Amino acid sequence: MTRQLHLNAFLMNTGHHEASWRLPESDPHAHVRLEHYVGLARTAERGTFDSLFLADGPQLWNSVGQRPSGALEPLTLLTALATATRHIGLIATASTSYNSPYNLARKFASLDIISGGRAGWNIVTTAGADAARNFGLAAEPAHAERYARAAEFLDVALKLWDSWEDDVVVADKAAGVWGDAAKIHPPRHRGTYFSVEGALNVPRTPQGYPLLVQAGSSEDGKRFAARYAEAVFTAQQTLQDAQAFYADLKSRTAAAGRDPDGLKVLPGIVPVVGSTEAEARAAERVLEEHIVHRHGVAHLEGLLRLPPDTLELDAPLPSDLPPESAIEGAKSRYTLVVELARRERLTVRQLIGRLGGGRGHLTFAGTPEQVADAIETWFTRGAADGFNIMPAVLPSGLDAFVDHVVPVLRARGLLRTEYGPRQTLRERYGLPRPANQYTAGAPALV
């Protein structure tokens, strides 16, 4: 079979551009309206996307003066979307820093069962002091400690998802035996961060466990991805950087004893589609003109760990910024932003304009053919297994991509024309259903 793209729709309220809510057609309340997300999910399914994805964090995002802030809890929202769709995968972000393994494993197992095997977990460690203070901590845990906790968290979750063998349920009414207790395996886990005794109170799911997704690109993040991840959402600005990241992560995955093809790399792209290149660039300019720069300055100062009122709009970034090693928050995003500003010699105003659409992800304005060309180039030249599609404006940006770019990709043989037989999300990503670690003959998880 010819290798084909994996496409994920990254859905964010009125769109990924920070000024999208200010456009006349945008609904400022869309982020809390179920019908908004149902429409987006059905559009992505019409475009035969593999999956859709919701970001999340346990704190209030942004300044409420800047853009729609806050979000519906993603597992709750995705459970509703599971009943409104048939095929598309449903990936929720959830933090290993501010959850417990038992409760979160149960929630994802429930979503996988309700959706018929379409659940995915975007595993995050959650940077930022604001989130830490919401959970009684004075400051965010150190970067390395967050990833150590994440590794143990995931090991416990895997034990919980495997705590029921697939054939526990006997349902022998005559004998009065509902299930075989010998096929229940309590984890009895005692570790550095967690102590979890009993088996999960949800049966093993259609997928065994959800598709495991990760988005950190720091050294700790890449080590974690090589060990666990089955899909990685990433951000690169150039083909060369994307190729280097792709090769590095595939090599690390092989070194961890895993098949590199079992990990799919999906860079983010913010497509602005027009019938002509001029039309697309005009739409991009309209969005940039609606940016409120004081919000962008404040956000950039926070990302770069600078005191307020440090940055000047028409000056470059300061030359004495700290190295990535001194950053305990979003390390890889810090480096991406600094390198973008230095490489292209951007002023703070220009940098805010570049970040306004995708927060460091690749932005691309052009015709459907030009957008398809960019996607095909990265896909065929060792930079991507697919893409995290991040429309600048929703719903219109997703409509434009599905109606105009998807047909071009299909005509080139890069994207399926229909879903075919019903599949789990793992099967759609070309992954097998994992063996239960407690079943005789199955390899134990480390």
Secondary structure, 3 states (H helix, E strand, C coil): CCCCCEEEEECCCCCCCCCHHHCCCCCCCHHHCHHHHHHHHHHHHHCCCCEEEECCCCCCCCCCCCCCCCCCCHHHHHHHHHCCCCCCEEEEEEECCCCCHHHHHHHHHHHHHHHCCCEEEEEECCCCHHHHHCCCCCCCCCHHHHHHHHHHHHHHHHHHHCCECCCCEEEECCCCEEECHHHECCCCEECCCCEECCCCCCCCECCECCEEEECCCCHHHHHHHHHHCCEEEECCCCHHHHHHHHHHHHHHHHHCCCCHHHCEEEEEEEEEECCCHHHHHHHHHHHHHCCCHHHHHHHHHHHCCCCCCCCCCCCECCCCCCCHHHCCCCHHHHHHHHHHHHHCCCEHHHHHHHHCCCCCCEEEEECHHHHHHHHHHHHHCCCCCEEEECCCCCCHHHHHHHHHHHHHHHHCCCCCCCCCCCCCHHHHCCCCCCCCCCCCCCCCCC
